[in-house]
Amino acid sequence: MSGVQKMLGWSLATLILITAGATSPALWGQEEAAVPKVKRETVVLTLRSNYFSFSDDEYADLYGSDKWVPEIKLSLRLLGNMYLWGSAGWARGEASWPGWSDKSQAVADIEWFSKTTKTIYGVGIGYYAGLITPGEFLLRLEGGLCILSFKDSGTQTFLTNGELLSSYETSESEIGFSIDMGVAYTWKRGVFAEISLAFVSARGPAEEEDETVNWGGFRAGVGVGYRF
């Protein structure tokens, strides 16, 4: 390499170093710009509308197997992508049918009326994979315990004059488990929409002696939420 080439090389290197030094914030007493950190939301509130198909044939025959179940869920991030969640949902039903006060009656003369409220509580652990930034999707998986609670009430009245013959009120609860999978899409910072599928199982007593039925079933839901 000639002396001229060596001189040009050293000159270029010196120019690069001078330029870098002159533009350095530290040289002018400025702090270096901090790398922005992605906020890790610790609390998530979700409101969900569910289509619930109950497995209990006795319940389905009386109130229908398919119910709309509104639900609220609160999640708290624990470590990394794992979080603790708790939820509550409600299903209501009403039914009425004719009856006979005496077997010798040719025409029904009484009316049975029954209504029920099924409350579904859940608590468990979840895990999500994906990004929580706007325009991105994430997948979540959840599992945990659930409590299905029934509260039933009913009346028996005469059709002719509405006289009350009898009434009843019962309540019962069973513990089971739930498995849930969902996909969420973040609209903008903190706001997201999701779709989900779940299976809920809690076995309770049936009308037949020594038999049990699943009070839960399959659930499909859509929801919106906010990450605080």
Secondary structure, 3 states (H helix, E strand, C coil): CCHHHHHHHHHHHHHHHHHHHHCCHHHHCCCCCCCCCCCCCCEEEEEEEEEEEECCHHHHHHHCCEEEEEEEEEEEEEECCEEEEEEEEEEEEEEEEEECCCCCCCCCCEEEEEEEEEEEEEEEEEEEEECCCCCCEEEEEEEEEEEEEEEEEEEEEECCCCCEEEEEEEEEEEEEEEEEEEEEEEEECCEEEEEEEEEEECEEECCCCCCEEECCEEEEEEEEEEEC
